[in-house]
Amino acid sequence: MDTCEVLLIAGRSGVGKSTAAWEASARLRAAGVAHCMIEGDTLDQIHPAPEGDPHRSAITERNLAAIWANYAALGQRRLVYCNTAAILEGPMFERAMGPGPVRIVPVLLTAGDATAAARLAGREIGSELEPHLRRSAAMARYLDRHAPPDTVRVLTDGRGAVEVARDVVAAAGW
């Protein structure tokens, strides 16, 4: 059975996950590398949370499995996936993308507080900016402490999307 591969792009809010994923996808397309991409935030956008699933992890996994099944039926074997804590969800990807071997490439994008704050201030308006900044800083510390040992860290401070995506794609070896 063919091995499936997933490039997990994670990091705090404001680090550039979505931008890096879209740019990585563009880079792969330009190189003729077959792949698909999922923005993880789209998999759990339901309110209220399903009964018995307050963190929406079960619905996320169900949606991931359904979308991946469609991509796999078209012959896809590589997935670019971005979400804040994606690098911590390896077992979910093994279940959702199975049966068969799944190669997981965890990439943690990093940025300092000032960089993340500047990026978030550009997109968050109103009363949510300050709480978002606090959550982003706390998540940066949490991900740094709990990242799997094989996680590749890519700094985004002062770097453009093309440069970051080059490093992200290189981590996968695609």
N, C-alpha and C positions, 0 to 999 in steps of 0.2 A: 504494500500500500504506500502511496506517495506521502511524504511528510508535508504537512501544512506548516507555514511559517507565519508568525505574527510579530510585527514590530510595534511594541507598546510605547507610546510617547506620553509621559506623565510629567507633572510638575505643578507648582503652586499657581493660583490665579495670577494672571498678568505676566507669566513667563514666556508665553508665545507658543503654546502647544498646538492650537488650531492652525496658526500661521505656518508653523514648522511642518505639520502634517500635510497641509495643502501644497506647500512648496516641495516637500519630499515626493508627493504624488506626481507633481509636475516634472520633477527631475527623473523619476522612474518612467513616466510616459515618454519623455524625450529620449530615454535610453532604450525604449522598447521592452521594458520589463513589465510583464503581466502582474497585476495586483489590483486590489480594491481597497477602498478607504471607508472607515466609519468614524464619525464624530460621536464619541461615546455619550455626550450629553443628550443626544436625541433618543437614546434608548430607554430613558426613565422619566420622560416628561409626562407625568400623570398626577393629577390632583383630585381627590386626596390619594394618598398612598394606598395601594391595595391592602385589604385586611390581611393581617399576619405578615406583611412585608413593609414595615415602616421605613426601612432604608432603601427600598425599591430594588434590592439586589436580585430578587427572584425574577421580577419583570425584566430587568436588564438582561439577565442570562437568557430568558426565553426569547426576547427580541433579538439578541445577538445570534442565538442558535438558528432562528428562523431566517434572518438575513444571510448568515453565513451559508446555510443550506442552499439558498438561491444562488449565491455566488459560486459555491462549490459545484453545483449542477451545471454551471457554465464553464467549468474547468479551472476556476481560480484556485490557487494554492497559497497565495501570499496576501496578507491583510495588514494594512497600516491602520492603527487604532489609537486615538488620542482621548484621554480623559485624565482628570486630576490624579487619581490614585491607581491608574491602570497597571502600573508595575507590581502592585500588591495583589492582583487578581489572576495570577497565572492559572490556578486550578479551574477557575471559571472558563477560561479560554480552552483548556484541555477538554473540559466537558462539552462546551458548546461547539467546538470545531472537530470533535472526534467523530467516529472512532478512528484510531490510527495515531501515529506519532505527530505531535505538535512541537515545533521548535519555537521557543519564546525568546525574543530579544528585548529586554527591558532597557529603556532609555529614560533617564531623568533629566529634564531640562532644569537648569538652575539660573536664578537671578537674585541679585541683592534686593534688599527692601526698597531702596530708592528707585531702582529700575521698575520693579513691580508696581510701586505706588504711582509712578509717572504713567505707566501704561494703563493701569486701572482708572486713574483720574481722567484719562482721555475717553473712556467708554462708559464709566459709571456716573450717573447723575443723581442728584437728590440725596435722600437719607440713607441709601445703602452703601455709600463709599466707605465710610469709617468701619462699619462692621465687616465689610468685604476685605479691607486692608488687614484687620486683625485676624480673620480666618485664613487669609493667604499666608501671613507670616507663621501662624501656628502650623499650617499644613506643610510649609517648607521644612520646618524642623522635624515634623512627624515623618515625612517621606525620607528625609536624610537619614534618620535613625532606623527606619524599617525597610529600606530598599533591599531587595535581594542582593546577595554578594556579587553576582555577575552583572549588576546594573552598570551601564555606561552613562556617565554624567557629562552633559554638554552645557557649557556656560553660554548664556544668551546676552549677558550685559555687553552693551556696546557693539553688538554683532548684528548683521543683517540677516534676513530670512534665508537667503540663498546660501550663505556661509553655514548657518545653523543646520539647514536641511542637508547640506553636503555631509556634515558630521553624523547626522542621524542615519542617513542612508548607508554611510560607510560602516556604522555599527552593525547593521544587518548583513552586510556583505552582499547585497543585491546589486 
